[in-house]
Amino acid sequence: MSKKLNHRFNRRQFLQWTGGASAVAFLAACAPAAAPTGGSEEGTTTEASSSTESASGGGTMIWVGHQEVSGLSPNDAGPTVQWAMISNIHDPMLLLDENYELIPTLAESYEATPDGLSYTFNLRQGVKFHDGTDFTSKDVKYTFEFYADAETGSTLANNFQGMESVEAPDDYTIVITMAQPNAAFLVNAATSWIVPADYHAEVGEDTYRTAPIGTGAFKLKEWVAAEYTLLEANEDYFLGRANVDFLRQEVVPEPSVRAIALETGDAHYATWPLLVEDSIRLRDSGEGYQVFATPANSVKHFPLNNDNPVLSDKRVRQAMMHALDRQRIIDDLWNGAAEIATANLTPSAPYYNPNVKTYDYNPDTAMALLEEAGWTVGDDGVREKDGVKLSFTCTTITGDQARRPIAELAQQLFKEVGIEMLLEEAPVASITEAMRKGEMDASLYNWTYGSAVDPDASTTLRSDGANNFSHFKNDRVDELMDAGLVEIDPEKRRQYYDEIQEIVAEEVPFLFLQYDSWFDVFRPEVTGLPEPGSVKNANRLMIKGRTMGLSA
């Protein structure tokens, strides 16, 4: 039997264990690994079972994430730590697994007409929501109609493009009629998590995100946004009860502390990656850690508010690309485990186009572009134009010690060419809301603009995309995206996405930095995992919390 787990392992506890001030110095010297967090919030905990038993015997599996979990609705699934919990509470009709295969889940089967204008889903019978109510076609119809409507505040509306109607001819059949084909419909829409129609309609989205009820393998037991989320096994799960009794995700912003938690056995998995060097060290330790290394599905980038007059000229944004020594960032700050980004899609995407405009590190070219755009150096070294300084603020995620050094280096590199970038910090929920509203100049994080599954980036690059953080507006990109969705022939689609990447590389709506190698580290006692190297995206193993167990 392994040691008793401490279910509230956090920075405060770490400081107590390691001696206060000396621990602060140690943490300050470490550079964490990626992501958002909020302030500490005190909460009362009902401790879950703390023993670690056999795979079928239960116990509590501990995951550690880097930021607060601000909501648990399907609408909150952008940040990884939220996605991890939401995906274990809810089920979709079709599940996209770690090898990017569509697996029937709430739907037993489906058919699509050859013209892509109609989909029929045959739903699984006998499934119940966590409150004991039956899952039926009514719930699918409600979910699709609610989240397809941008007026509800949905950030997912672009996933349902082309959908004309959703019909439920009986309790276990869904028929979707399209006004026009959408080649990404199965990947983007059919994988949507289903909410209970009556309950959601009664409480509303704002309440639902704090008290979700799904059909998933786990149900919400306790939630303190800035501290932890505790899920309890659903005894009646239709695919079989989970192998653990509880799944708990702790908020631990510092990657160094997450690494210690994995080493001591106080956590079993890091929902957000550790520092690259720690992941490699654990992999090579010979102590049985299961480490999956897969290509990132996202681009690390500075989203820039293109509506800000200071950032609205593409020559300024191009100059910033030339001012950034991205290879130095990769080598010095990311342990070499990344490659320079070229546009919005990653090399793991089948539609990746490497033949686009590129930007070498060249401060002279950067300064020439800025001069051409009318920005001249002022007495303080900051460029000016029409009495306005070339100055903006980049807000990084609170506690993100891994990416913060990138922003600090960028700040110095920009200063050398006459650009002033001020730095602030904020919780990730505040950043995403402000970027969506155009109330923030810039930030720094990983995000997906088209994926290894499908290149559609309607939610992030289209002018009306809910997650178009850069407020990039390009009529040609909108036209190409619409054409790419309607075209169902893969090779014919390629021409549209090739051109989109060419435009993104030319216009630089955001500063694309690098494509990371993504490390997922599990402790040796975690069972139910595939062999490392056998999956295309190990991060998606989190959807399989049910199948993971803990050996004695």
N, C-alpha and C positions, 0 to 999 in steps of 0.2 A: 504494500500500500504506500503510495507516495505521500510526501509531506502535506500537512494541512495548508490549504491555500488561503492567502490573505485577500479577501474580496474587495478591499478598498485601497489597493496599492496606488498611491498618487504622489505628487511631488512633495506635499507636506509630510507624508509618512517617510518618504525617502530622506528628506532633510533630518528628520528625527533619528532615523536609523544610522545615518552616516556622519552625524556630528555637526549640524548647523552650518557655521560659516565656512568650514573647509569644504563642505559639499557644495555650497554656493559657488566657490571658486572652481571646483571641479566641473560643475554644470556650465559655468560661463565659458569654460575652455572648450566645451563640446559643441559641435554644430549639428542640430537635429535634422530630421529628415523630411519632411514635407507636410505642411498643412496647417489648417486653421484651428484656433481654439478660443474659448471665451474665458471669462474670469471664473474664479472659484465660487461655487454656491453651496452653502451648507444644506444638508438634507438628512433625514432620518432613514435608516436602512433596516429592512427586515432581512437578516442574513439567510442566504440560501444554503442548501446542503454543502458542506465544505470538503467532504471526502471525495477522493478520486477513485472511482471504481472501474470495473471492466467495461468494455465497450457497450455491453447491454445493461450494465448495472447502474448507470446514471452518473451522479456527480455534477460538478459545476465546471464548465469550460469558460476560461477567462480570455477575452480578447482585449487588447489595449489600442485605443485610437488616439489621434492627436488633437482633436477639436471637440467642441461641444456638439451634442445632438439637439438641434433646435426644433426639430419636428419629425413626425413619423408617418406622414401621409405620402402616397405616391408622388405628390407634388414636391416633396422635400428631398427627392432621391439624388440630386446633383452631387453633393459632397459624399465621398466614399464611406465615411463612418455612419452616415445616415442611411445610405443605400444598403449597407451591411445588415442593419437592423430591420429596415423596411422589407427587404427581400426574404427575411425569415419569418416575418409576421404575415405577409400576403403571398398569394400565388397568382400567376398569370394564366391565360389560356395556353400559351406556348412559352416554354422556358428556353432562354438562350444560355447554353451551358459553357463550360470552360474551353471547349473546342469550337465554339461558335456554331453549334448545331441546335436546331429548333426541336425541342422535346415536348410532345403533348403533355399537358399537366391538368389544368381544369377542363381543357378540351381533350376528348379522346381521339378525335380525328378532325380533319378539315378538308375542304375541297375549294379550289379556285377555278373560275371559268378561264378558258384560254386567253380571253381578251383582258383579263385582270379587272373586270368590272363588277364581279360578285364573289363573295366568300361565304361559305357555309361552314359553321363550326358545330360539331356534335359534342355536347358538354357531358362531363362525367356526372353520374347520378350518385346520390347518397353522401355528398360532401356537405359538411356543416361549417358555418362560421364559428368563431370562438364563443359566441353567446348562445350557441345551440340552434340557431335558425338555419334553414336549408339554403344552400347555394343553388340559384336557378338562373335562367337566362335573363330574368329581370335585373339581376345585379350587373351582368355584363353590359346590358343596354344602358343602364343608368351610368355606369362608370365611363363608358365610351362617350356618351353624350355630354357628361359633365366636364371631363377633362379635354374634350375636343373644342370646348367653348372658351375662347380667350376672355370673354366677359366675366367668367367665374374667377378669374385670377390665375387660371391654369398656365403653368410654364411648359406644359406638354402639348399644347394645342397644335403646334406644327407637325407633330407626329401623326396626326390624323388627316393630313391634307388629302383632298379629293374624296373624302367620305361624304356620301349624300344622305344615307339613312341607315339606321340599325333597327332591325325587326326581330321580334321574339315570337315566332309562330306557335311555339309550345314551350314548356318549362326547360327543355334541354336542347334547344336549337337556336342558334343565332345566325341571321342572314344579314350581311353587310353589303349594301349597294354603293358603288362608287360612281361619282359624277365623271371621273376620269381615272385612269390607272395610276397606281402609286407603287412603284417597284420596291419601295422600302416598307410597305405597309405591314407585312408579317413581322419584320424585325423591329419596327418602331412602335406599331400600334398593338399587334396581337400579343406582344410581350408585356403589355400594361398590367399592373397589379390591380386586382379586382376588389372593390370595396362593397360592403353590404348596402343595398339601395335604401332601404327604409331607415336604417340607423344613420347613415351619412346625411340623408335628406333632413332627418329630424334635428341632428346636432349641428350641422354645417361644417364646412371645411376647417374653420379656425379651431373648433373644438375637436374635430376628428384627428387632427395632426397631433393632439396631446393625448388622445385616448382611442387609438385605432383598434378595429376588430377585423381580422382577416380570416382566411382559411388555412394559414400556414402552419408549419411544423412547430412554431413557438408562438405564444401569446404574451402580450405585455403584462408584466407584473409590477415593476416599479421603474420610474424614470425621473432622474434629476439632470436636467439638460447639460449642465457644466461638470457633472461628476460621473454619472454612470447610467446605463440602461440595462435593466434586468429582464430577461425573457424566460418564461417557464414552458416546459415541454407541453405540447398539446396532446393529451392522452388519446384523443380520438382522431388523430391525423390520418387522412385517407390513404396516404402512402406508407403508413407505419410510424409508430412512435419514434421520436428522436432517441439517439443513443445516450444522450446526457439529460439530466433533469433540468438544468438551468444553463442558459447562455448569457454571460454577463460581459458587457463592454465597458471598460473603464476609460475615462478621459485622462490621458497622460501626455501632455503636450511635448515634453522633451524626449527626443529619440534615445538619448543616452539612458534615461530612466526606463524607457520601454525595453531597451536591450538588457538592462539589469533584471527587469521583471522576467524576461524569458530565461535568463541564465539561472536565476534562483528558483524557478518553478512557480513564481507568483503569477505568471501569465503563460498561456499556451500558444498565442498567436498575436502578431502585431497587425492590426487592421490597416494601418498605414505604415509604409516601410521605415525601417531603422536607417541610421546612417549607412551608406554603402559599405564603408569599411567594417562596420559591425556585422552586417549581413554576410560579408565574405569571411570574416573571422569565425563566425559561428558555423558557416558551411564547412570550413576547413579544419574545424576543431577536433574532428574525429569522435565527437560525443553524440552523434546520431541525430542532429538537427536536420529536419527535412526542409531544404531550401529550394524554392522554385525560382528560376530566373527566366523571365519572358519579356519580350519587347513591350514597351509601354504603348498603350492605345491612345495616349494623349500627348499634347505638346506643352512643354514648360514655356511660359510666355509672360510678357507684360501686356495685359489688355490695356489699351489706351482709349480714352474718350475722344473719338474723332470729332465730336461736336464742340470740344474745347478749341477756341480760336488758335491757341498756341500750338495745338497738336493736329490741326485740321489740314495742314499742307503736307502732302505725301513726301515732299522733299525733306521736310524736318524729320519725318518718321524714317525715311531712307538713311538720312544722316545718322540717326541714332543707331541704326543697324550697323553702319560702318564704324561707328565709335565703339561698339561692343566687341571685346576680344572674347568671342564665345568659346574658342578652343581653350583659352586660359581658364575660363569658368569651369569647363568640363574637367580639365586636368587637375586644377588646383582645388576646386570646391566640390567636385563630384566624383573624385577618385577615378576619373577616366571612363566611368560606366555610363556613357551617353554618346550620342553623335549629334553634330550640328544640324539644326532643323532648317528646312528649306521653304516650308509653307504650312498649310493647315493639316494635311494628311501625313501619317507616319509611314515609314517603309514597310511596316507590317500590313498595311492596307493594300488590297489587290488593285486599287485604282491610284496608287501613289505615282506621281509624276516627278521624276528627278530633274527633268529638263526645264527648269524655270530660272528666272533671274536670281543670282546669288549675291551675297554681300560679304566681301572679305573684310578683315580688320584693317581699316585704313583711315586714320584720323584726318589725313590731308583731304581725302575725298569727302569725308563728313563735313569738314569746314568749308570746302568749296560749295557743297550743296546748300549749306546754311547761308553763305554769302549770296548765292544765286536766289535764294528765297527772300532776301532782303534783311536778314538778321545780322547785325554788325556788333562787334564786341564793345561793351561799355567799359567805363572806368573800373568797375569792380570785377571785370572778367566775364560777366554774364552778358550774353547777347541781348540786343534790344531791337525793337521794330515799332515805329510809330509810338514811342513812349511806353511800350509794353515789354517787360522782360521775358525772355525765353525760360520760364520757370514753371514747374508743375510739381504736384505732390504724388508720390507713390505710397499707397497704404498697404503694408504687408500684414500677413495674418499674425495675430498675437501668439507668441510662443513658437513661431516657425523658425527655429534656429538653423535649419538646413538651407532654406531659401533666402532668409534675411541676409546672409553674407553675399549672396549674388546681387541683391539690391544695393548693398553697400559698395561693392566693387563697381557696379554699373554707375552709381552716383559719382565715383571718382573719374571714371572713364568719360562720362558725359561732361563733367566739369572741365576736362582737358580741351574740349572743343567748344566751350562756352555755353553749355546747357546746365541749368540748375535744376536738379531733381531733389526735392525735399522728401524726407522719410517720416512716415507715421505708422502706427499699428492699430488694428481693430480686429474684433472677432469676425470669423468668416461669414456669419449670417449678416452682419452689418455691411460687410464688403459686397456680398452678392446683391443685397437689396439696393445699395447705393450705386453700384455699377449698372444695374438694370435701369435705374431711374435717371442715369446720367448725372448723378450728384457727386461723383468721385472722378479724379483725373486718371488714375492708373492703379494697378495692383500687380501682384506676382503670384502665380500658382499654375497648376496643371489643369488643362481642360481639353475636351474632345470637340473637334470641328470636323465631323465625319470620322468613321471608325474602320476597324479591320473587318467589320461585318458588312457595313454599307457606307458609301461615301456621302450620303445625304447629310447636310449640315443646316437644314432649314431652321432649326431652333437656335443656332449659334451664329450663322453668317447671313441669313436672309434679313432684309431691312426690317421686317416685322417680327423677327425671332425673339422669343421671350428671354433667351439667354445670349443675346447679341450684346455682350458687355462693352464692346468697343463702339457701339452705335454706328457700325459700318453700313453705309447705304450706297449700293451700287446696282443700278438698274440691270446691267448686263449679268451680274452674278445672280440676281433674282430670276432673270429670264432663263439662265442656264440651269439653275436649280430646279425650276419648274419643269423644264424640258427633260432633265435627267430623271425626275420622278416618273414622268409619264412614259418614258421609254423603258421597256422591260427587257430588251436585248442587251446583255452585258457589254458586248463589244461596242455597240452603238452608244451606250451610256458613257463609255470611257471618254469620248471626245468632249463631252460637256464638263466632266470633272477635271480633265486635263486643263481645260481653259480656266476653270475656276481657280485652280492652284496657280496658274500663271498670273491671273489677276491679283490674287492674294499676295503673291511674291512681289509683284510690281507696286501695289498700293500700300502694303504693309499696314493693315488696319490694326495689328498688334505686333509687338516685337517677338518673333518666334526665336527661341533660344536653342532648345535641344530636345531630342527624343531620348528618354531615359531607358536604361535597362531596369526592369522592375523586379525587385527581390521580395518574395514572400517567405517568411521564416516561421516554421512550426516546431514546437518542442518534440522530442523523440516519442513521448507517450501518446501523441495524437494519432489515432487510428482512422481508417476509412478514407485515406487520401490516395490518389493515384501516384504513380512513380514520378518523381521529379524529371522533367524533360519530356513528359508525355502529354502535356497540355499546352494550348496556345495562349491562354491568359489565366495564370494562376490566381489572380485577384478575384476572378469569378467563382473560385471555390467557396467563397463566403456564402453563396446561395445554398450551399450544401451543408449548412450547420447541422441539419438533421442526421446526416450520414456519418458525421465525425464522432468518434468516441475517445475514451481515455483508458489506456491500458493500466494495469496494476503496477 
